[in-house]
Structure formats: C-alpha cells, structure tokens
Amino acid sequence: MAAASAPAQADYPNKPIRLIVPFAPGGVTDTGARVVAERLGQRLGQQVVVDNRPGASGNIGTQQAATAAPDGYTLVVGFDGTMVINPHVFAKVPFDTLKDFSPVSKIGDAALVIVTHPSVPAKNFSQLVAYSKAVTGGVSYGSAGTGSTPHLAGELLRVRTGADFVHVPYKGGGQALADVVGGSLPMLYTAVAGAYPFIQRGQVQAIAVSSAQRLPSLPNVPTVAESGVPDFVVNSWIGILAPAKTPAPIIERLQRELNAVVHTPDVKERLANLGISASGNTPAEFRAEIEADLGRYADVVKAASIRLE
C-alpha cells in the first residue's frame, strides 16, 4: 500500500482539488476562501474548486470533508465557529475536530468589533459597561447566531466585566447590523468587514475591537484590552484542513504553497479588505491553536449555558 501510494504523492496534484466551504456563497469565509483558492490553484498547477455545502452552522459541509478520502483532493475551510465552538454548543456534532482532520494552515484572523447605535450614550467600553448596569433590563447585543464567535465573545465579556449584556441571536450578521443602523437594536458584536462602511458613514459608533492590537483600518478605535479587560483577545480565524491520515508530504506541500499565497502582497491586501489579517502557520502551530481554543470555548459555553440540539 505504501509503495503504491508513493508515486501518487510524488505527482500530487494531478487533478483538480475540491475545497469545501461549509457556508453559503457571499460571506466573509466564502469570499476569503475564493481569494486564496484562485492563487493556490495557480501555484499547484491544478484548479482549486470551491464547493459550498451550507447547513447546520457549518456542520454538514465539515462532516463531508471529514469522511472524504485522505488523498489531498478534498479540503475544507474551517473557522473557529465550526471547528472549536460547535463541538461544545451542539448536543451532537458529526465530526471530531482533532481526530478527523489534519490541519494544513491558518489563512488569517478576522477581527471583531463592538458597535452601537449613535443614540447609545456610552462612547467607550468602560462607559458601555457602566451604562448596561444602570439601564433597566441591560443592553441587548446582537450576533450572527447562538454559539457564533461574536456571541461567545459577548458572553466572555459579560463574565469578565459583570456587564448586563443581553444576547439577541440573529440568523446572520447582516440583519443584526441593519437593526443597529435602524435603531431597534442598541449594540452588535460582529466582524469588522461588514460593519466598516457603516462606521465610516457614522451610522454606527465603534466602541472597541477585540484584536490584540488596534487595526490599521480603525486606528482610533481602542482594543478591549486597552479598555480595561486585560489580555482579552478574540478573533474569528479561518484556515484550511484536510481529512485525517492525509499523507504528510501532501500536507507539507499544501502548507508551503498556502503560506506563500497568504503572504503575497495583493492577496494580503484583498484579505485585509475583507477584515482578515493574513497570517499562515505550520500544521503543528495550527493544531495547537485549535486545541487551545477548544479548551477556552468549553469554559465559555458552559458558563453561558449555551446548548443546541
């Protein structure tokens, strides 16, 4: 078997590669994947075909990748919501993140931002925490859905600060953002990419970002850590994984080419326009980050009593 597989590995890839995106077209994860897939295909000499398989908060498409042949011709775009949050939020998840996948490399981190309607009197994060405690019923905040990264980030902030933040789940970040702009929702935790145009137009006010450093696109918006919550960093990462037992030479080839792609200046710029800070890492580094996040979010989900059937 090993002898037979060696030639196949040596001429890899010799046919198109399927890249499963477990979400509908048009979102940040899908768009970011397409930016990378186009250039990765050029470097590999074979087309990388994006295959959208949405459903069950990413679980359906991710399961399809988990059960695919481990030959390097089926890959999946993983993001923290699917890979490290869903296993704690859903009563049953049809894959095991650590056992069923071989990490290839992270693509990058999508920064999150807290925005409010301009009518909210708080102009910084400490004022927002104080305001939430003072106003009857607390301050409602929207997210892209129960168990999403922004939801858990909001719950983590509530636990860390004692703020009276009340979660309002939406089926997507777009409608939640529209409600903040319209004034029917006071606060939203969301990806920077979607909120940025509204921040620029003054239709929402940016309170804080949850990245480690201030963002070049929002240089005047402080981080949550700067705002009185030490070491608070929550980003929504995306990366590429292969089915478990994919041969190491194939993983190494994919990682090498993907790392080159995400550090190409024009790709970095295109990802930055989506709010994604390109990073890339090794399979071992990516696995270590996944393991750490699985542990971190287990505690947050438990504290927030979040459970989906």
PESUL-V878783 format. One line per field, one symbol per residue. ss: DSSP state (A for helix, B for strand, O for the rest). phi: phi as a letter, one per 20 degrees, with the letter a starting at -180 (. if undefined). psi: psi as a letter, one per 20 degrees, with the letter a starting at -180 (. if undefined). A space follows every 50 residues. Layout:
# PESUL-V878783
ss=???
phi=???
psi=???
This chain:
# PESUL-V878783
ss=OAAAAAAAAAOOOOOOBBBBBOOOOOOAAAAAAAAAAAAAAAAAOOOBBB BBOOOAAAAAAAAAAAOOOOOOOBBBBBBAAAAAAAAAABOOOOOOOOOO BBBBBBBBBBOBBBBBBOOOOOOOAAAAAAAAAAOOOOBBBBBOOOOOAA AAAAAAAAAAAOOOBBBBBOOOAAAAAAAAAAOOOOBBBBBAAAAAAAAA OOOBBBBBBOOOOOBOOBOOOOBOOOOOOOOOOOOBBBBBBBBOOOOAAA AAAAAAAAAAAAOOAAAAAAAAAOOBBBOOOOAAAAAAAAAAAAAAAAAA AAAAOOOBO
phi=.fffegffffdfecbgdedfdebffoffffffffgffgfffffembfdef cfcfpllnffffffffeffedndcccedcggfecdggeeefbdebdgeee cdfdaferdefdceccfgffffdbfffffffffeefnmdfcebfqfnfgf ffffffffffdmfeedfcfdeaffffffffgfnecfbbdbffgfegffff emfcdeeaddefcfegfcfeefefffeocgmeccddecadcdggmfggff gfffffffffffdfgffgfffffendefcmaegffffffffffgfffgff fffelebce
psi=gghhhghhhhjpqjrqppopokrqqhrgggghhhgggghghghijqpoop opmrqlkihghhhhhhjrpmjjjprqoqrhgghigghhgqhppkqoghhi qopfqqgapoqqqpqrqiiphpirghhgggghhhqpjappprrirpirgh ghgghgggghijqmpopopriqhghgghhghijiphqporqhghhghhgh ijhqppgqqkrhrqqhhmhjorrhghjjnpjoooqoqqapqrqqjpqghg gggggghgghgijpghggghghijjpopfqarggggghgggghggghggg gghilppq.
